[in-house]
Amino acid sequence: LELMGTKFSYNFAKDQFGLGGLLDNYVTQSGSVLSDIGIAALAMGGLTKGVTVREMSNAYATFANKGVYREARTFTLILNDQGKVVLKNEQESRRVLSEKAVDYMNYCLDGVVSSGTGTSADMYKELGMDVAGKTGTTNSNKDLYFAGFTGYYTAAVWSGFKIPEKIVLEGSTVSPSTRLWKKVMLQLHQGKETIPLYDAAAMESVTICLESGK
């Protein structure tokens, strides 16, 4: 992030991934100026106001779509009583990432679900379905997020209270967000064959020395 620069990263997230909730300069009632152009906001998610669940799921769908961002839409078209098209809601799309970059990212996000903090969203045991995603937690477990996807669907789930308070968890990998995500997705994926989310044949496993970097 430091090599790319916080300003570039901020613009890329907002303009390319559609995260319109990111703020450049936000003046509080006390007169303080807050900004999401920073390491904490961009790398750790410590945003001024955050992003919507729709924006989050739309952004994560880019990884499922092999690097192509597609603008979310509520409907595709409207027909009249004679079956003629009255209104067609065209979907805008753009390539945000290369397929190679998506391969690397999906490999990492797959690991989150198979052996990381998102294991309670894993559907491999029940359906053999490949799932990738990322959990998110604010201080004192007051907000719990999970954004996940398969080769078919992408969804984001936020758990919390209107007036923030701590959410008691059953374990470090058991979250109401991951459990709700899985409960819905299990129904949607019945009878479907898994779609690989990355090409393992194009990768090679190596060992890196943390001291020398070689």
C-alpha positions in Angstrom: 0.0 0.0 0.0 2.8 2.4 0.8 4.5 1.5 -2.5 1.3 2.2 -4.5 0.5 5.3 -2.4 -2.6 5.9 -0.4 -4.1 8.5 -2.8 -3.9 6.1 -5.8 -5.3 3.2 -3.7 -8.2 5.4 -2.5 -9.1 6.5 -6.0 -8.8 2.9 -7.3 -11.1 1.5 -4.6 -13.6 4.3 -5.0 -13.6 4.7 -8.8 -12.8 1.1 -10.0 -14.5 -1.0 -7.3 -17.5 1.3 -6.8 -16.9 2.0 -3.1 -18.7 5.3 -3.1 -18.9 5.4 0.7 -15.2 6.3 0.9 -14.6 9.9 2.0 -11.8 12.3 1.1 -12.6 15.1 3.5 -15.3 14.8 6.2 -15.8 17.6 8.6 -17.3 16.5 12.0 -19.6 18.6 14.2 -16.6 19.5 16.3 -14.7 20.8 13.2 -12.3 17.9 12.9 -11.4 16.8 9.4 -11.4 13.0 8.7 -10.3 11.2 5.6 -10.2 7.7 4.3 -6.9 8.4 2.5 -4.7 6.6 4.9 -3.1 3.3 5.9 -5.5 2.4 8.7 -8.6 3.2 6.6 -7.5 1.4 3.4 -5.5 -1.5 4.7 -7.5 -2.3 7.9 -11.0 -1.0 7.0 -11.0 1.8 9.6 -13.2 3.9 7.4 -14.9 7.2 8.4 -18.4 6.1 7.7 -17.9 2.7 5.9 -19.5 1.3 2.8 -22.9 -0.3 2.3 -23.5 -4.0 2.1 -24.5 -3.6 -1.6 -21.2 -1.8 -2.4 -19.3 -4.5 -0.6 -20.9 -7.4 -2.4 -20.7 -5.6 -5.7 -16.9 -5.1 -5.2 -16.3 -8.7 -4.2 -18.2 -9.9 -7.2 -15.3 -8.6 -9.2 -13.2 -11.5 -8.0 -15.8 -14.0 -9.0 -16.1 -12.3 -12.4 -12.4 -12.8 -13.2 -11.5 -9.2 -12.6 -14.5 -7.5 -14.4 -16.6 -5.1 -12.3 -20.3 -5.1 -13.1 -22.5 -2.4 -11.7 -25.2 -3.9 -9.5 -28.8 -3.6 -10.6 -32.1 -4.4 -9.0 -33.9 -5.5 -12.2 -32.9 -6.4 -15.8 -35.9 -5.4 -17.8 -39.6 -4.6 -17.6 -42.2 -6.1 -20.0 -45.8 -4.9 -20.6 -48.8 -7.2 -20.7 -48.1 -8.1 -24.3 -44.6 -9.2 -23.5 -42.9 -6.2 -25.2 -39.9 -4.6 -23.5 -40.8 -1.3 -21.8 -37.5 -0.6 -20.0 -34.2 -2.4 -20.3 -31.7 -1.8 -17.5 -28.3 -2.1 -19.2 -25.5 -3.1 -17.0 -22.2 -1.2 -17.1 -19.0 -3.2 -16.7 -15.2 -2.6 -16.8 -12.1 -4.7 -16.3 -10.6 -3.8 -13.0 -8.0 -6.5 -12.5 -6.1 -9.0 -14.7 -7.1 -12.6 -14.5 -3.6 -13.4 -13.1 -4.1 -10.9 -10.2 -7.5 -12.4 -9.5 -6.0 -15.9 -9.4 -3.7 -14.8 -6.6 -6.4 -13.0 -4.7 -8.9 -15.9 -5.0 -6.2 -18.3 -3.8 -5.8 -16.2 -0.6 -9.6 -15.7 -0.1 -10.2 -19.4 -0.6 -7.7 -20.1 2.2 -9.8 -17.8 4.5 -12.8 -20.1 4.1 -11.0 -23.5 4.0 -8.7 -22.9 6.9 -9.0 -19.3 8.3 -11.5 -17.2 10.0 -14.3 -17.9 7.5 -14.5 -21.7 7.9 -18.1 -21.6 9.1 -19.0 -20.4 5.6 -17.4 -23.4 3.9 -19.7 -25.5 1.8 -17.2 -28.1 0.6 -18.3 -30.8 3.0 -22.0 -30.5 2.1 -21.9 -29.7 -1.6 -18.2 -29.9 -2.7 -18.6 -26.2 -3.6 -15.5 -24.0 -3.7 -16.0 -20.8 -1.6 -13.8 -17.8 -1.1 -14.3 -14.7 1.0 -13.2 -12.5 3.9 -14.4 -11.8 7.4 -14.3 -8.4 9.0 -14.5 -7.4 12.7 -14.5 -4.0 14.4 -13.3 -3.3 17.9 -15.0 -5.3 20.7 -16.9 -7.3 18.1 -19.5 -4.6 17.6 -19.6 -5.2 13.8 -19.2 -8.5 12.0 -18.9 -8.8 8.3 -18.5 -11.6 5.8 -18.2 -11.1 2.0 -18.0 -14.3 0.1 -18.5 -15.8 -3.3 -18.7 -18.9 -5.4 -18.6 -19.3 -9.2 -22.3 -18.5 -9.2 -23.2 -16.0 -6.5 -21.6 -13.2 -4.4 -23.1 -11.9 -1.1 -22.1 -9.8 1.8 -23.6 -10.0 5.3 -23.2 -7.5 8.1 -24.2 -8.2 11.7 -24.6 -5.5 14.4 -26.9 -3.2 16.3 -28.3 0.2 15.5 -26.7 1.4 18.7 -23.3 -0.6 18.6 -22.7 -3.1 21.3 -20.5 -6.2 21.7 -21.6 -9.4 20.0 -20.7 -12.5 21.9 -19.3 -15.2 19.7 -19.2 -19.0 20.1 -15.6 -19.1 18.8 -13.1 -17.1 16.8 -14.3 -18.7 13.5 -18.1 -18.8 14.3 -19.8 -15.6 13.3 -23.5 -14.9 12.7 -22.5 -13.3 9.4 -20.7 -16.4 8.1 -23.4 -18.7 9.3 -26.2 -16.7 7.7 -24.2 -16.5 4.5 -23.9 -20.2 4.4 -27.5 -20.9 5.3 -28.7 -18.9 2.3 -26.0 -20.1 -0.1 -26.6 -23.8 0.7 -30.1 -23.4 -0.7 -29.0 -21.5 -3.8 -26.3 -24.1 -4.8 -28.3 -27.3 -4.5 -27.6 -29.5 -7.5 -24.9 -27.2 -8.9 -21.3 -28.3 -9.8 -18.5 -26.4 -8.3 -16.6 -23.9 -10.4 -12.9 -23.5 -9.5 -12.1 -20.0 -8.4 -8.4 -20.0 -9.3 -6.0 -22.0 -11.5 -3.7 -23.9 -9.1 -1.7 -25.3 -12.1 -0.4 -21.8 -12.8 1.1 -21.4 -9.3 4.2 -22.7 -7.7 4.8 -23.0 -4.0 8.1 -21.5 -2.7 9.6 -20.8 0.7 10.6 -17.2 1.5 13.2 -16.2 4.1 11.6 -13.4 6.2 15.0 -11.9 7.0 16.7 -11.9 3.5 13.5 -11.8 1.4 15.1 -14.5 -0.9 
